[in-house]
Structures are given as structure tokens and as C-alpha cells.
Amino acid sequence: MGRICGKIFRFVAMTEVRPVLFVVGAGPGDPELITVKAQKVLQNANVILYDNLASRELLNLASEDCEKIYVGKRPYGEYTPQEDILGLIKSKAYEKGNVVRLKGGDPFIFGRGFEEVLYAREQGIETHFIPGISSMQALGFEDIPLTHRSVSESIWVVTGTKKDGSLSDDLKLAMQSNATVIIYMGMKKAVQIAETYSSEGRGDTPVAVVQNASLPHRKSAKGLVKDLVKLIEDNQLTHPALIVIGKVADINNLGY
Ligand SMILES: C[S@@+](CC[C@H](N)C(=O)[O-])C[C@H]1O[C@@H](n2cnc3c(N)ncnc32)[C@H](O)[C@@H]1O
């Protein structure tokens, strides 16, 4: 009897699921711009909860029996409520073990990644963070270095869409400096951005808009921030795009 109980206990112990969450950066879009560590974690995933901007090609790294669930949010369109995502993190981690939360760019740059880490910890789930290349780092493909000696000494990374939908007030502070200003989720705020710069006498600052950075079908346009709306319309630029304001946006015309 004792031996049978021992065997049953060992069997239960062997099959017990250890709940783990990996919050993983998928990079800016090009599936090759992912870390080696992220690749290994995807190969060992039991469940992948993936976002709208994470490359679908990365899902091929996972095993066939890995469950892949889309939990994306399309701007101004259909979306998976954050509570549902949290619910899935908990249920899947306890049911299956290794859950990968695959997020576009870096999960901790306007990605709500840390919220999910905190939630998982509260639920007794072990957590790991694997950084990703943020979309702003893919601006280099357009010859836009975020800093360049004698041109830009610092960077402001600002959200165009706060929790309440408004443009961050930090933009007004950022534009007082010579820093490179990078605006995420700012496309619907182009009018406000242009007006804010123009009203402060900074309308002639160079701007670039880059859509689908790092991907083969990427598009970009450069001009002056006072003309931002026209620039977006004329070039039919849309989400997902970054707005970069500062001298680096037009560095080729500075003789570099
Ligand atoms: C919710 S935020 C996520 C940012 C992401 N965590 C990152 O580090 O890039 C979504 C915004 O990121 C920007 N974005 C993400 N991928 C992009 C890409 N490939 N090209 C241009 N902008 C991108 C856009 O401004 C988009 O509205």
C-alpha cells in the first residue's frame, strides 16, 4: 500500500505544472530582430499569447502542440480587454506551465508589460522578462540615428495617447530642448502636435513619420513639424507609425 501511495505521489509530483510567465519583446516587426533568448523561450512555450504587432512568423518557432492565442488590440478597432488577457495568463500558466506573452517591440515601452508581470506575481506565477528591440530603434533603417554627436544629445520618448486618450503634456517640456522627440501612438494627434510646436515658435523643426519600421513594406516621409498633417495625408501614412521630431529627422540634409 505504502509503495502504491509513493508511486502515485511521485506521478503527481512529476506531472505537476509549474506556472511561469515570460514577458517577451518581439522586436519592431522584422522577425529576425528578436533576441536569442526570446527564440529559446518560444521554442519551449506551452502557450503563446501574442499581440497585434508581434510578427506571426515568430509563432513558427514554437512546437506544434503549443497553444497560440491572439490577444491583440487594434487601434480604434477590435481589441482583447486587458482583464481577459490577465485571466488567460493565470488560467493557462496553471493549466499548462510556460506561458509566453509576446509583445511588439519592447514589452516595457508603452506595452503594459510590467502590469502583466505584477499581476502574475500576485497570482503566484514565476515571471521572467526578455527585452525586445523597440520600434524607435528601427528608425536607423531610415537613416535616423536617435542621437548623433553635435546634433542631438538626448532623447524624449513620449506617448501620443495616454490612458485617457489625451496627448502627453511631456511633449511641451520636450520641445523646449534640442532633444530628439519620438512619439509613439501619435498619428491621431498630428494636428495637436503640429499646433503645439508652431505655437511655441518651433514649427520649423524637422519631422519624420515612419510606418512599419523594419518591415519590407515600410513607408516614411520627412518634412517640417508645422506641415505634419499634410505630410501624413500626402504620403498616406497610417498606423503603426512613429513621429520623430528633431534635427536627426533630417540629418542627411545637414551634410552627414
Ligand atoms: C502600444 S505601442 C507599443 C510599442 C512597443 N512596445 C515598442 O517598443 O515599439 C504601439 C505603437 O508603437 C509604434 N510602433 C510599433 N511598431 C512599429 C513599427 N514597426 N513601425 C512604426 N511604429 C511602430 C507605433 O507608434 C504604435 O502606435
The ligand as an ORCA input file, in Angstrom:
! r2SCAN-3c Opt
* xyz 0 1
  C       1.249     50.074    -27.931
  S       2.673     50.818    -28.612
  C       3.815     49.516    -28.437
  C       5.246     49.944    -28.576
  C       6.223     48.777    -28.483
  N       6.206     48.216    -27.166
  C       7.634     49.151    -28.877
  O       8.538     49.086    -28.034
  O       7.857     49.501    -30.043
  C       2.269     50.802    -30.317
  C       2.953     51.929    -31.065
  O       4.307     51.611    -31.300
  C       4.717     52.157    -32.523
  N       5.184     51.058    -33.379
  C       5.256     49.770    -33.066
  N       5.802     49.047    -34.064
  C       6.093     49.925    -35.035
  C       6.703     49.826    -36.318
  N       7.142     48.664    -36.810
  N       6.854     50.955    -37.032
  C       6.466     52.146    -36.553
  N       5.875     52.302    -35.359
  C       5.713     51.218    -34.602
  C       3.525     52.899    -33.096
  O       3.609     54.244    -32.692
  C       2.377     52.206    -32.437
  O       1.234     53.028    -32.384
*
